[in-house]
Structures are given as C-alpha cells and as structure tokens.
Amino acid sequence: MSHCHACKKNKANTIMNPIRAATVQFNHQPGDKVANLAIIGAFTQQAVDAGVDLLIFPEMCVTGYWHVRHLSREQIDALAEPVPDGPTSAALLRMSKDTGMTIGVGLIERDADGRLFNSFIVAMPDGSHACHRKLHCFISEHMASGDAYTVFDIPQGARVGVLICYDNNIGENVRITALHGAEILLAPHQTGGCRSVSPHGMTAIDPQLWHRRGEDPDTIRAEFLGDKGRGWLMRWLPARAHDNGLFLLYCNGVGVDDDEVRTGNAMILDPYGRVLSETDAVEDEIVVADLDPSLRHNATGVRWITTRRPELYGPLTTPTGQEHDTRDSRFDKDF
C-alpha cells in the first residue's frame, strides 16, 4: 500500500487461513524511540520463538503517548517521521522480512505537507505496508485526525483492519471496517485509568500503586481487573467482535504514562466475543492465540451483516447538531 489511509478493494469471498496472533502490552519510555524499539525487538523475538504470524504493539508505543499533550508543535514534529520512508518504518519492515511475521506498531507520522498524525504502521514480510491514521485524535491540537478506513490483505492469508483506541469506541467505525471485508481487527490502545466524569466510567489510578507493585501486586492487579481496566473493556469490546464477526486483537500500554496509569489487559477475542487469551500481568507481557477461521462460518455477526437494510440508515450520515471534536471530550474530562 502506498498511502497511509488507503484501503484495498473489498474481497467479499476471502477465505482466511489459520493464523497464530500475538498482542503485546508494555510500558513505553516517553520520547525515547531507541529504548522503545529495543523493547519491540525483544518481544518480536519472543513471538518468533512462539511461531507467531501476526504481532501488534500499542498505540504510539514508539514515541510515548500521554506526555505528548504537553509538547509544542516543534517538539512533536521532532518525534515524528514519514511513513514508510522514516527510520521506524525501515526498522519494522526489516524485522518483518527477517522474521516472516506481519508486525504493527504505533508512532507519530509526518506527511508530505507537514501534518502530524497518530498513526499505526503494519509491516509485511513481502515488503508491503499499511498505515492507519487515528480517526479521533485528541492527544494534541497540533495533530490531525485521519479521514479514511484502513483494511488490507496480509501475506499470511487474512483480511485485516485497524482502528486506534477511541476509534473502536464508535460502533460505526467497526461496522464499516467489517463491511470492507475485515476478518481480523487490530485495536492498539493507550487506555485504562483515564479520568472521566461518567458516574460509572473509568477513574484515575494512583501512580504510587504502580510504583509499589513489587511490594503489593494484588492491589494494582485489582485496579487493572476492575472498572478502571478490564471491567470497562468487557462492557463493550466483546460486542465489537461479536456484532461484526471479527477476531479482535487488543493491545495496550501498561503502567505509568505521564500522570495516568495504563491497565494492560492485552487480549485476543474470537468472532463471538469470547476471550481466547489474555493477561492480568502488571508488567510487560505478550499474549498469543490461534485464530481458527472456521469460527467465522455462520458466526452471528457475519450473518447479521448479510441481513442489513441500508436503505433505512440515512440518519447515520445526517448530523444531529450534537457532534463535537473528540479532543473536546477528553480535555473536558467527559470521556
């Protein structure tokens, strides 16, 4: 693929191959691309040893995430790079070719016009790549949101879509990705422990609990598994997989991210929304699962898509007047 936001033509009759997938949670170092790429390299070797075909890492894990909201445009630009002509893309494409795996990581992209994006590049062993620009970018006023869906074929024999973090919260985004023929959804995140005014939503986690995890692992693990982490995810993430008949690969940061704490909970779900594999580790971890394509045959979500009535859905594209930029929600703490 030559453009970050392009989709290949939908192949409605794609027959997915069995695939061993892996998703990673790790505690990135803010602004230290060298250190973060070293962590990515180490996990990539673990994935090779496990016979993995498809491996993904969290949102903006190469650059670091939450600290970026404090940076000037010049400081963000210094972290950014072009795709696929930048050094991270080159390193990832080399790793993919050397290992035979398809590998995805999050970074800050700079396009030819100097615009900055929260992007996710997927490198493939045949030398091709895909790249998704987050549709709902709120980390900084200096970064733009993408304007297209990203669905593509991987050499291992599957059709794959990408949605970054908040993109997955909007049900329409996942449905459109499925309508483009996606069989597997890559869902890189930096979430959990976020501040929210919702009376039943996420709230912050005391960073000291993370720093004291060696002395008291049970308390921080309870936070990760409760409503600030896994509990919140399980209210909606399985529905995205089930309702669209998709395998879903969820990865996330873990640990302190500026003044918030990411809750990990890396997991892989099947097309019925069932968890195939997950971790409750309060540390860097890799999760591996085998994706059995037969599970998609007559899966509920796959069948539901075939009985849609698009002629009724015009209101979905009609503004209600209630819409506003995603960054307003995040920084108003109503997220």
Residue pairs with C-beta under 8 A, 6 or more apart in sequence:
1 8
1 128
1 129
1 130
1 131
1 152
3 131
4 83
4 109
4 111
4 117
4 119
4 131
4 132
4 133
4 146
4 150
5 131
5 132
5 133
5 146
5 147
5 148
5 150
6 130
6 148
6 150
7 148
7 149
7 150
7 151
7 152
7 180
8 151
8 152
8 153
10 151
10 179
10 180
10 181
11 153
11 159
11 181
12 181
14 153
14 158
14 159
14 181
14 183
15 157
15 293
16 157
16 158
16 159
16 183
16 184
16 291
16 293
16 296
17 156
17 157
17 158
17 293
18 290
18 291
18 292
18 293
19 53
19 54
19 156
19 157
19 158
19 184
19 290
19 291
19 293
20 50
20 51
20 52
20 53
20 54
20 288
20 289
20 290
20 291
21 52
21 53
21 54
21 55
21 184
21 247
21 249
21 268
21 288
21 289
21 290
21 291
22 47
22 50
22 52
22 54
22 55
22 56
22 286
22 287
22 288
22 289
23 55
23 56
23 249
23 250
23 251
23 266
23 267
23 268
23 286
23 287
24 40
24 43
24 55
24 56
24 57
24 58
24 251
24 266
24 284
24 285
24 286
24 287
25 58
25 251
25 252
25 253
25 254
25 262
25 264
25 265
25 266
25 279
25 281
25 284
25 285
25 287
26 39
26 43
26 57
26 58
26 61
26 253
26 254
26 284
26 285
27 253
27 254
27 255
27 256
27 257
27 262
27 283
27 284
28 36
28 39
28 58
28 60
28 61
28 62
28 63
28 64
28 65
28 253
28 257
29 35
29 36
29 64
30 64
30 65
30 66
30 67
30 257
30 258
31 63
31 64
31 67
31 79
32 64
33 62
33 63
33 79
33 88
36 61
36 62
36 63
36 64
37 62
37 88
37 91
39 284
40 57
40 61
40 62
40 105
41 95
43 55
43 57
43 284
43 286
44 55
44 95
44 99
44 101
44 103
46 286
47 55
47 99
47 101
47 286
47 288
48 99
48 101
50 286
50 288
52 101
52 288
53 101
53 102
53 156
54 101
54 102
54 154
54 156
54 158
54 160
54 184
54 249
55 101
55 102
55 103
55 104
56 103
56 104
56 105
56 122
56 186
56 188
56 249
56 251
57 103
57 104
57 105
57 106
57 188
57 251
58 106
58 188
58 189
58 190
58 251
58 252
58 253
59 65
59 106
59 118
59 120
59 134
59 164
59 165
59 188
59 189
59 190
59 253
60 68
60 106
60 107
60 108
60 118
60 139
60 190
61 105
61 106
61 107
61 188
61 253
62 88
62 105
62 106
62 107
62 108
63 79
63 80
63 107
63 108
64 257
65 139
65 190
65 253
65 257
65 258
66 139
66 190
66 257
66 258
66 259
66 260
67 257
67 258
68 76
68 79
68 108
68 139
68 140
68 143
69 139
69 140
69 258
70 258
71 79
71 140
71 142
72 142
73 116
73 142
76 108
76 116
76 140
76 142
76 143
77 110
77 114
77 116
79 108
80 107
80 108
80 109
80 110
80 116
81 87
81 88
81 89
81 107
81 108
81 109
81 110
82 89
82 109
82 110
82 111
82 112
83 89
83 107
83 109
83 119
83 121
83 129
83 131
84 90
84 93
84 121
84 129
84 131
86 110
88 105
88 107
88 121
89 121
89 123
89 129
92 103
92 105
92 121
92 123
92 129
93 123
93 127
93 129
95 101
95 103
95 123
96 102
96 103
96 123
96 124
96 125
97 125
97 127
99 125
100 125
101 125
102 122
102 123
102 124
102 125
102 154
102 155
102 156
102 160
103 122
103 123
104 120
104 121
104 122
104 123
104 162
104 186
104 188
105 120
105 121
106 118
106 119
106 120
106 164
106 188
107 119
107 120
107 121
108 116
108 117
108 118
108 119
108 143
109 116
109 117
109 118
109 119
109 121
109 131
109 133
110 116
110 117
111 117
115 144
116 140
116 142
116 143
116 144
117 133
117 134
117 137
117 143
117 144
117 145
117 146
118 133
118 134
118 137
118 139
118 143
118 164
119 131
119 132
119 133
119 134
119 146
120 131
120 132
120 134
120 162
120 164
120 186
120 188
121 129
121 130
121 131
122 129
122 130
122 131
122 132
122 152
122 154
122 160
122 162
122 186
123 129
124 130
124 154
124 155
125 155
126 155
130 150
130 152
130 160
130 162
131 150
132 146
132 150
132 162
132 163
132 164
133 144
133 145
133 146
133 147
133 148
133 150
134 145
134 146
134 164
134 165
134 166
134 167
135 145
135 146
135 147
135 163
135 164
135 167
135 170
135 173
136 145
136 165
136 166
136 167
136 169
136 170
136 326
137 143
137 144
137 145
137 146
137 326
137 327
138 166
138 325
138 326
138 327
138 329
138 330
138 331
139 327
141 327
145 326
149 161
149 173
149 176
149 177
149 180
150 161
150 162
151 159
151 160
151 161
151 177
151 180
151 181
151 182
152 159
152 160
152 161
153 159
153 160
154 160
158 183
158 184
158 291
158 293
159 181
159 182
159 183
159 184
160 182
160 183
160 184
160 185
160 186
161 177
161 178
161 180
161 182
161 184
161 185
161 186
161 246
162 185
162 186
162 188
163 173
163 174
163 177
163 185
163 186
163 187
164 187
164 188
164 189
165 187
165 188
165 189
165 190
165 191
166 326
167 173
168 174
168 185
168 187
168 189
168 237
168 240
169 236
171 240
171 243
172 316
174 185
174 240
174 243
174 244
174 246
175 243
175 244
175 305
177 185
177 244
177 246
178 185
178 244
178 245
178 246
178 301
178 305
179 305
182 246
183 246
183 247
183 293
183 296
184 246
184 247
184 248
184 249
184 291
185 240
185 241
185 244
185 246
185 247
185 248
185 249
186 249
187 237
187 248
187 249
187 250
187 251
188 251
188 252
189 250
189 251
189 252
189 253
190 252
190 253
190 257
190 262
191 252
191 253
191 262
191 263
192 202
192 205
192 224
192 228
192 229
192 232
192 233
192 252
192 261
192 262
192 263
192 264
192 265
193 202
193 203
193 204
193 205
193 223
193 228
193 229
193 260
193 261
193 262
193 263
194 202
194 204
194 260
194 335
195 202
195 203
195 204
195 260
195 333
195 335
196 202
196 203
196 333
196 334
196 335
197 333
197 334
198 334
198 335
200 227
201 227
201 232
201 335
202 227
202 228
202 232
202 335
203 227
203 228
204 228
204 260
204 261
205 220
205 223
205 228
205 260
205 261
205 263
206 261
207 256
207 259
207 260
207 261
209 216
209 219
209 220
209 223
209 261
210 220
210 255
210 256
210 261
210 282
211 256
212 219
212 220
213 220
213 282
213 283
217 282
220 282
221 280
221 282
223 229
223 261
223 263
224 230
224 263
224 264
224 265
224 280
224 282
225 231
225 265
225 280
228 263
229 263
229 264
229 265
230 263
230 265
230 280
233 250
233 265
233 267
237 248
237 250
237 267
237 269
237 273
238 269
238 273
238 274
238 275
239 273
240 246
240 248
240 273
241 247
241 248
241 269
241 270
241 271
241 272
241 273
241 301
242 271
242 272
242 273
242 300
242 301
243 300
243 301
243 304
244 301
244 305
245 271
245 296
245 299
245 300
245 301
245 302
245 303
245 304
245 305
246 271
246 301
247 268
247 269
247 270
247 271
247 291
247 295
247 296
248 268
248 269
249 268
250 265
250 266
250 267
250 268
250 269
251 266
252 262
252 263
252 264
252 265
252 266
253 262
253 264
254 262
254 263
254 264
254 281
254 282
254 283
254 284
254 285
255 261
255 262
255 264
255 282
255 283
256 262
264 279
264 280
264 281
264 282
264 285
265 278
265 279
265 280
266 278
266 279
266 285
266 286
266 287
267 275
267 276
267 277
267 278
267 279
267 287
268 275
268 276
268 277
268 278
268 287
268 288
268 289
268 291
269 275
269 276
270 276
270 291
270 292
270 295
271 295
271 296
271 299
271 301
271 302
272 295
272 299
272 300
276 289
276 290
276 291
277 287
277 288
277 289
278 287
279 285
279 287
296 302
329 335
